[in-house]
Amino acid sequence: MSSGWERIRLRVETGETLEPAMPKDTRTLSTHILDTSLGKAAVDVPLTVYRLLENQQWQELKQAVTDKDGRASQLLETNDFKSGIYKLQFNVQKYYDHLGVECFYPFIEIVVKCVAGQHYHIPLLLSPFGYTTYRGT
């Protein structure tokens, strides 16, 4: 029987992924929040996804909450995911209120330009007085 480290080494050497690849027909938008002040996933963070319409108004598409791993996957159905400008609004005030921690940013809004047919993973690294984001994989 091989050890856990040997299995991980073999996965790295062979390029095997730990999670199954996402089928092309389900690629849309996902996020992952890590609370860097605690060194762990930010659980139960409410978030809302919007799309910018031609009249420059935001259309609410979905509300979600991060899971036990700080993730919100497949935020939109493939048929609803069109090329355009999207906004993810994170209610971090509610998250930090639950922890009894003061925070500076009550909401964090990340606006991204997306092309249909591609997957966009938007990680958020969070602390009570700062945050950063990038396009993940």
C-alpha positions, 0 to 999 in steps of 0.5 A: 500500500502506498503512502499519501505522499507517494500518491501525491508525488505520482499525481504531480509526476503524471499530471493527474489532477485531484479534481475531475476536469470540468466538462466544456459545456458547464464552464462559466464562473466560480469563486473561492475565498480564503481568509488570510488573517485566519489562514483558512477558507471563508465559509458562509460568505453571501455573494451576488452575481450581476451582468451589465446590460446594454443600458449600463444597468446591473441585472442580478443573476444569482445569489449564493453562499460560499461552502465549507471550503470557501467555494461557490462553484458553477455560479451560472448555468451555461445557457445564462453565461454570455460574453459581457461584463460581470460583477461579483459582490461579496458581503464580507461585513456579514462574514466578519460580523459573524466572527465578531471582527471589525472590517473596513470593506463591508462589500467587495465588488469585483468586475470582470470581462468574460467570453462565453465558453470559457471558465472564469475562476475568481479567487478572493484573498481576504482580511479585515482591512484588505483584499486581493484577487486575480484570475484563477484556473 
